Amino acid sequence: MKNFDCSIPTRIIFGEDGEKQVGKLIREYGFHKVLIHYGGGSVKRSGLLGQVKELLDKEGVGYVELGGVQPNPTLSLVREGIELCRKERVDLILAIGGGSVLDSSKSIGDGAGNPDRDVWDFFLGKAAPAGHIPVAAILTLSASGSEMSQSAVLTNEETGLKRGFNSPTHQPLFSICNPKLTYSVSKFQTGCGTVDIMMHTLERYFGWSKDSAITDRISEGLLKAVIEAGRIADQNPEDYEARATLMWAGSLSHNGLTGFGREFLMQVHQLEHELSGMYPRIAHGAGLSALWASWARYVCPAWPERFAQYASRVWNVDGDFEHPMNTALAGIKATEDYFKSLGMPVSLEELEVEPEKFEEMAEKCTNYGRRTLAGIRKLDKPEMIEIFKLAYPRR
């Protein structure tokens, strides 16, 4: 097991009606002016936005609001939010939504807290945030785990680059997680969320460290629970226990728990960032499901025993000890079939991605020749292109 430094300071308020505490919580923390940040009209139609405003009014907390966050959050809206925070002297950003709203909120917090830097510099690795406006959340979608993570991802619409980075400034102060707020999430978005939750653990599980028995067991248990809960929520969107499992698993899957003691780089996430960066219409979870099996088949020969362990422990595949590759491939197929069962794409053809774009996506993923992706198998531009090609045929 590798050395690690563990700190997960986000306060989680989990369960029914948790959102009703938001006004008191903000007042107790001593904040005076809040930016309420959200996406489309669903928070208005559901009445949640109005309820939050009433709760803030009741506690004497001032607020301004900014909606319009897209599924792949954009740099232009973040810059608008930064200016609004500075103008209105905002001291807390309250994200109401899923991972995109949270990532946008974290980025606004970075930009507003560092007036001498352009926020995009942080995503390009040119600087690190020295300060920030803190973020809190009311979660309405189980997927990204951003409500308990140090991660943020943003798309620059002008360049088509989608980039992310981790920072302590991104750790939400508190997150309110009421599973009932996810009942209205569509079948497609529920599937995308289930894939994203699984992928945050799978990408850690298939890192290149070999001695991490306790982390392996935590990861395998989480994956099995998510697989079952995803099936149930797909068929019965208002099953509270299934929604609760997905919501809590989303937080645990990306707060570091399933990666402690391991070395890893989320290769499939890096490949997918170029996909949805160039095609903003593609939901992140759908991009991941379209790429994962092809990535897995490509890198599997470098460590078939690891994939065989996953197949046996998570999918209950009978092990072929003389030929672990057979077991490994069966586990990959089981994962792919599960994604299909949720209505998720398992090829780039289904997402209508043009093969002539593969080289450009790979070039961007290498940061124009300045990086390779470490992992079970190192990926440079030719390897990335090959994975994109493998992901193109409809299966």
Secondary structure, 3 states (H helix, E strand, C coil): CCCCCCCCCCEEEECCCHHHHHHHHHHHHCCCEEEEEECCCHHHHCCHHHHHHHHHHHCCCEEEEECCCCCCCEHHHHHHHHHHHHHHCCCEEEEEECHHHHHHHHHHHHHHCCCCCCHHHHHCCCCCCCCCCCEEEEECCCCCCHHHCCEEEEEECCCCEEEEEECHHHCCCEEEECHHHHCCCCHHHHHHHHHHHHHHHHHHHCCCCCCCHHHHHHHHHHHHHHHHHHHHHHHCCCCHHHHHHHHHHHHHHCCCHHHCCCCCCCHHHHHHHHHHHHCCCCCHHHHHHHHHHHHHHHHHHHCHHHHHHHHHHHHCCCCCCCCHHHHHHHHHHHHHHHHHHCCCCCCCCCCCCCHHHHHHHHHHHCCCCCCCECCCCCECHHHHHHHHHHCCCCC
